[in-house]
Amino acid sequence: MRLSTDTAQSALTLDSSIAVNPVLVKALKAYGCKVDVETIARAAISPGGFTPRAVLTRIASLGREYLPGFEYHERLVVGAFVHPGQSLLADFEAVIPLLRTNPLIAAALGDDHARAALHVDLPPAIRADLDPDYERGIGDLDTSQAYAIEAVGTGAQLLLDAPPGVDVPATLAAILADAAASGRHVLHVPASGADGRAVAQVLRDAGLSDLVLDLTVDGAFRRHASASIRESMGVKVPEVDVEAIATTRAHLVSLRRRMQRYADALHKRRHPWNVSVYEALDELVELTSGDNHACTRARISSAGLANLDMQGLSNANKILTQAYDLGMLDKDRPANPWSQVPLNSAIMAERTVSKVHELATELLPLVREQISSAITQTELHRPLNLSQWHEQLAMLDGVRESLDVFVPEVF
C-alpha cells in the first residue's frame, strides 16, 4: 500500500509489490530456515491480481516448523511496518562475510596494512580558476568544488566534508556529470528523498535529464525504470555549437586575466610605503566611519604623497603634533588670515617671516609717515580700508602725471 496526498484528501493505492516483515524473516533464518521467504511472498502477485491465501498458508507452516510457540492469526492492519533501521541492519547482516575481508573496514579499524593499501596521493589543491578547456563537471563551480571533482575522479575511497554555505546538490550533480562524461556508472544514495530530488533537479536544469534515472519520485519505479532507460537510450545526440563555446571560453579567460591583474595590483605593496591599495582603502574606511570619524577636505597631491615615506611620515607627525599644541587644529579657533597662506617648506616660512618683519619695521612706518604728510598737504580724509586707499592713490597718481606734464589745464 502506498499513501498519496496530492490533494486535500489522502488516498491509499495498492502497489504491485510485496514484502514480509523483516522481523519474521530474521527469526526464521536464526532458527535454521533455509527457504527464501521473499520468493514465496512474491507468488502472491499474479496477472490475475493479489491472491495471498496460499502464500500465507505456506509461511505459517514454516513458522510452526521452525519457531517455537508460533501462532498464526489473520488480520487486516494498515500501518508502517518497515523501519529504516531494520532495513539497514538487514543489509549489514547480509554483507557481513564481505565486510570481514573489506580493506576499507579493516583500515577504519586501524589495520596499518589496509591503510597502506588504500593510500592514494590526491591531486594538488586547486588555488585558482581552471582553464575552461580543462574544467570538469557542470555549473559554476568554485575552486573547492572543482578540487572535489578532481579528487573523486582518482577513484580513491574518500569522504567529502561540505562546510556550511556550500551548495551540496550542485557539487554532487557536478561529480555525477563528470563520472557520466568519463564513461562510468554512478549510484547516488541520498540521505533522504528530498536530497536525491534536489540533485536530480540540478541535472535536469543543466539539460542532463536523459542521463538521470531518479528512483525517489515514483514509488512504482520497478515498473517504470526499464521504460525510462529505453527512452533515454533513444535520445538523439544534441548538436553542439563548438565555435560559440570556444568564443565564450576565450572571453571568460580574458575576463579572468583582467580580474587577476586588478586583484594583484590591489594587493601589491607599494614603495616606499610598503602598503597596498587595499590596505589604504581599508584604513580610509576605518577613519571615515563610526561616531568619531575624521572630517577633512585636505587632499595630498601625488608629489606630496611620494614624500610620505617612513621619514616623511615621522616629520609630518611632529609638525601635526606641534600644530595641535599651538591650537592651530582647534575648530573653535578665531579666523586668522595667515591660516590660508600656503607654506610648503621651512625655507619659504623663513623668507615669509623675514619679509613680514621688514614690512612691519621699515616699509609700513615710512608709508604711514608719507600718508600723514599727504593728508596734511591735501586735506584729504584718512582712508579706512584698502578700497578707499586704492581710490585716493589712483587720484594722486593722476595729479602727479598732470604736474609732470605741466600743462595749463592743471590750473
C-alpha positions in Angstrom: 0.0 0.0 0.0 1.2 3.5 -0.8 -0.1 6.7 0.8 -0.5 9.7 -1.6 -1.6 13.2 -0.6 -1.7 15.1 -3.9 -4.9 16.8 -2.8 -6.5 17.8 0.4 -7.7 14.2 0.8 -5.3 11.2 1.2 -5.6 8.0 -0.8 -4.2 4.5 -0.3 -3.1 2.8 -3.5 -2.4 -0.9 -3.8 1.2 -1.3 -5.2 2.3 -4.3 -7.2 5.0 -5.2 -4.7 5.0 -7.3 -1.5 7.4 -7.8 1.4 7.4 -9.9 4.5 8.0 -8.3 7.9 11.8 -8.4 8.3 11.5 -9.4 12.0 9.8 -12.7 10.9 12.4 -13.3 8.2 15.2 -12.7 10.6 13.7 -15.1 13.2 13.2 -17.9 10.6 16.9 -17.6 9.5 18.0 -17.6 13.1 16.3 -20.9 13.7 17.8 -22.5 10.6 15.2 -22.0 7.9 16.9 -22.0 4.5 13.8 -21.3 2.5 13.7 -17.9 0.7 10.6 -16.4 2.3 10.7 -13.3 0.0 10.4 -15.6 -3.1 7.4 -17.3 -1.6 5.8 -13.9 -0.9 6.2 -12.7 -4.5 4.0 -15.6 -5.6 1.0 -13.7 -4.1 1.1 -11.3 -7.0 0.0 -12.7 -10.3 -1.6 -11.4 -13.6 -4.9 -12.2 -12.0 -4.3 -9.8 -9.1 -3.3 -10.2 -5.4 -4.0 -13.7 -4.1 -2.2 -14.1 -0.8 -4.1 -17.2 0.6 -1.6 -19.9 -0.5 1.4 -17.7 0.4 0.1 -17.0 3.9 -0.5 -20.7 4.5 3.0 -21.6 3.3 4.7 -19.0 5.5 2.5 -20.1 8.5 3.7 -23.6 8.1 7.3 -22.5 8.1 6.7 -20.6 11.3 5.1 -23.5 13.0 8.0 -25.8 11.8 10.9 -23.6 12.9 9.7 -21.1 15.5 8.7 -22.4 19.0 5.4 -21.1 20.2 4.5 -19.7 16.8 0.8 -18.9 16.2 -0.9 -17.7 13.1 -3.9 -15.4 13.0 -5.3 -13.5 10.1 -5.9 -9.7 10.5 -6.0 -6.8 8.1 -3.9 -4.0 9.5 -2.9 -0.7 7.8 0.3 0.7 9.1 4.0 1.3 8.6 5.9 -2.0 9.1 9.2 -1.2 7.5 11.6 0.7 9.8 14.7 2.3 8.2 16.9 1.0 11.0 15.7 -2.6 10.4 16.4 -2.3 6.6 19.9 -1.0 7.4 20.5 -3.8 9.9 19.3 -6.4 7.4 21.6 -5.0 4.7 24.5 -5.0 7.1 23.9 -8.6 8.2 23.7 -9.7 4.5 27.2 -8.4 3.8 29.0 -9.4 7.0 31.1 -12.1 5.1 32.2 -9.4 2.7 32.9 -6.9 5.4 35.4 -9.2 7.1 37.6 -9.1 4.1 36.9 -5.5 3.0 40.1 -3.3 3.2 38.2 -0.2 3.9 36.6 -1.7 7.0 40.0 -3.0 8.1 41.6 0.4 7.6 38.8 2.1 9.6 39.5 -0.4 12.4 43.2 0.5 12.5 44.9 -2.1 10.2 48.1 -0.5 9.0 48.5 -2.8 6.0 45.0 -2.0 4.8 45.6 1.7 5.3 48.8 1.5 3.2 47.0 -0.5 0.5 44.2 2.2 0.3 46.5 5.2 0.4 46.2 7.3 -2.7 48.0 10.6 -3.4 45.3 13.1 -4.2 45.9 15.7 -6.9 47.3 19.0 -5.7 44.8 21.5 -4.3 43.3 23.9 -6.9 44.0 27.5 -5.9 42.8 29.4 -8.9 40.1 29.0 -11.5 40.9 26.3 -14.0 41.2 26.9 -17.8 37.7 26.3 -19.2 39.1 23.7 -21.6 40.2 21.6 -18.6 37.2 22.1 -16.3 35.2 19.1 -15.2 31.6 18.7 -14.1 28.8 21.2 -14.7 27.7 24.5 -13.3 29.5 27.5 -11.9 32.0 25.8 -9.5 34.4 27.4 -7.1 37.9 26.1 -6.6 37.0 23.8 -3.7 34.2 22.2 -5.7 36.5 21.7 -8.7 39.0 20.1 -6.4 36.4 17.7 -5.0 35.6 16.5 -8.6 39.3 16.0 -9.3 39.7 14.0 -6.0 36.7 11.8 -6.7 37.9 11.2 -10.2 41.0 9.5 -9.0 38.9 6.5 -7.8 40.0 6.8 -4.2 37.6 5.9 -1.4 37.2 9.2 0.5 34.8 11.3 2.5 33.9 14.8 1.4 33.0 17.3 4.2 30.8 20.1 3.0 31.1 23.1 5.3 28.1 25.4 5.9 27.2 27.5 2.9 28.3 25.1 0.2 25.8 24.2 -2.5 25.8 20.4 -1.8 23.3 19.4 -4.6 25.3 21.4 -7.2 28.6 19.7 -6.1 27.1 16.2 -6.2 25.5 16.9 -9.6 28.9 18.1 -10.9 30.5 14.9 -9.6 27.8 12.7 -11.2 28.0 14.5 -14.5 31.8 14.2 -14.6 31.6 10.5 -13.9 29.0 10.0 -16.7 31.2 12.0 -19.1 34.1 9.7 -18.2 32.1 6.6 -19.1 31.3 5.4 -15.6 28.1 4.4 -13.9 27.2 6.2 -10.7 24.7 5.3 -8.0 23.7 8.2 -5.7 22.2 7.0 -2.4 20.8 10.2 -0.8 20.2 10.7 2.9 16.5 11.5 2.1 14.2 11.6 -0.8 14.4 15.4 -0.8 18.2 15.4 -1.1 18.0 13.0 -4.1 15.4 15.1 -5.8 17.4 18.2 -5.3 20.5 16.7 -7.1 18.3 15.3 -9.9 16.7 18.7 -10.4 20.2 20.3 -10.8 21.0 17.8 -13.5 17.6 18.5 -15.2 18.2 22.2 -15.1 21.6 21.6 -16.8 19.9 19.7 -19.6 21.1 16.3 -18.5 17.7 14.8 -17.6 18.3 12.0 -20.2 21.3 10.8 -18.1 19.3 10.5 -14.8 17.2 7.7 -13.6 15.5 9.1 -10.4 14.1 6.4 -8.2 13.0 8.8 -5.4 10.0 10.3 -7.2 7.9 7.3 -8.3 7.1 4.7 -5.8 6.4 2.2 -8.6 9.8 2.6 -10.0 10.2 -1.1 -10.6 7.6 -0.9 -13.4 8.8 2.4 -14.8 12.6 2.2 -14.6 13.0 0.0 -17.7 10.8 2.3 -19.7 12.8 5.3 -18.6 16.1 3.6 -19.6 14.7 2.7 -23.0 13.6 6.2 -23.5 16.9 7.7 -22.6 18.8 5.3 -24.9 16.7 6.5 -27.8 17.5 10.2 -27.3 19.3 11.9 -30.2 22.7 13.3 -29.6 22.3 17.1 -29.3 24.0 19.4 -31.7 26.8 21.5 -30.1 27.9 24.9 -31.4 31.6 24.3 -30.9 32.6 27.7 -32.3 30.3 29.6 -29.9 31.6 27.6 -26.9 35.2 28.3 -27.9 34.4 32.1 -28.2 32.7 32.1 -24.8 35.6 30.3 -23.2 38.1 32.7 -24.7 36.1 35.7 -23.4 35.9 34.1 -20.0 39.7 33.6 -19.9 40.2 37.2 -20.9 37.9 38.5 -18.1 39.7 36.3 -15.6 43.1 37.6 -16.6 41.8 41.2 -16.2 40.3 40.5 -12.8 43.5 38.8 -11.7 45.6 41.7 -12.8 43.3 44.0 -10.9 43.5 41.9 -7.8 47.3 41.7 -8.0 47.5 45.5 -8.4 45.1 46.0 -5.5 47.2 43.9 -3.1 50.6 44.8 -4.3 52.7 46.6 -1.7 53.9 50.0 -2.9 57.3 51.5 -2.5 58.3 53.5 -0.4 55.3 53.0 2.0 55.2 49.2 1.9 51.4 49.4 1.9 48.9 48.1 -0.7 46.0 50.0 -2.1 43.6 47.5 -0.4 45.2 48.3 3.0 45.0 52.0 2.3 41.3 51.7 1.4 40.6 49.6 4.5 42.3 52.3 6.7 40.3 55.1 5.0 37.0 53.2 5.7 38.0 52.9 9.4 38.9 56.6 9.5 35.8 57.8 7.8 33.2 55.6 9.6 31.9 55.5 13.2 30.9 58.2 15.5 34.4 59.8 15.8 35.2 59.6 12.1 37.7 62.1 10.6 36.3 65.1 8.8 38.7 66.9 6.5 38.8 68.2 3.0 42.5 68.2 2.8 43.9 66.3 -0.2 47.5 65.3 -0.7 49.0 65.7 -4.1 50.9 62.8 -5.8 54.2 64.7 -5.2 53.4 65.2 -1.5 52.3 61.6 -1.3 55.7 60.5 -2.6 57.3 62.2 0.4 55.3 60.3 2.9 57.8 57.5 3.4 58.8 56.5 6.9 61.0 59.6 7.4 58.4 61.9 5.9 55.6 60.3 8.0 57.7 60.9 11.1 58.2 64.6 10.2 54.5 65.0 9.4 53.6 63.6 12.8 55.9 66.1 14.5 54.5 69.0 12.6 50.9 68.0 13.2 51.7 67.5 16.9 53.2 71.0 17.1 50.2 72.5 15.3 47.9 70.8 17.7 49.8 72.1 20.7 49.7 75.6 19.2 45.9 75.3 18.8 46.0 75.5 15.1 43.8 72.5 14.7 41.1 73.8 17.1 37.8 74.2 15.1 36.8 77.0 17.6 39.9 79.0 17.0 39.2 82.5 15.7 39.8 83.0 11.9 43.3 84.1 11.0 44.4 85.3 7.6 47.7 83.6 7.9 46.0 80.2 8.1 45.2 80.4 4.4 48.8 81.1 3.4 50.4 78.0 1.8 53.9 77.5 3.2 55.3 74.3 1.6 58.8 74.3 3.2 60.8 75.6 6.1 62.8 77.9 3.7 59.6 79.5 2.4 58.4 80.1 6.0 61.8 81.7 6.9 61.6 84.0 3.9 58.0 84.9 4.7 58.9 85.8 8.3 61.8 87.9 7.1 59.6 89.8 4.6 56.9 90.4 7.2 59.5 91.7 9.6 60.9 94.1 7.0 57.4 95.2 6.2 56.5 95.9 9.8 59.7 97.6 10.9 60.7 99.5 7.7 58.2 99.9 5.0 55.0 100.4 6.9 56.4 103.2 9.2 57.7 105.0 6.1 54.4 104.6 4.3 52.5 105.9 7.4 54.7 108.9 7.6 54.2 109.7 3.9 50.4 109.2 4.3 50.3 111.7 7.2 52.2 114.3 5.2 50.0 113.8 2.1 46.8 114.1 4.2 48.2 117.3 5.8 49.1 118.9 2.5 46.0 117.8 0.5 43.5 118.0 3.4 42.1 114.6 2.3 40.2 112.3 4.7 42.2 109.3 6.1 41.1 106.1 4.2 39.6 103.4 6.4 40.1 100.4 4.1 42.0 99.2 1.1 39.3 100.2 -1.3 39.4 103.8 -0.2 43.2 103.7 -0.2 43.2 102.4 -3.8 40.8 105.2 -4.8 42.9 108.1 -3.3 46.2 106.7 -4.6 44.7 106.5 -8.1 43.7 110.1 -7.8 47.1 111.2 -6.5 48.8 109.3 -9.4 46.7 111.3 -11.8 47.6 114.6 -10.2 51.3 113.6 -10.4 51.1 112.8 -14.1 49.4 116.2 -14.7 52.1 118.1 -12.8 54.8 116.2 -14.6 53.4 117.3 -17.9 52.8 120.8 -16.5 50.1 121.9 -19.0 47.8 124.9 -18.3 44.8 122.7 -17.7 46.1 121.8 -14.3 45.4 125.4 -13.1 
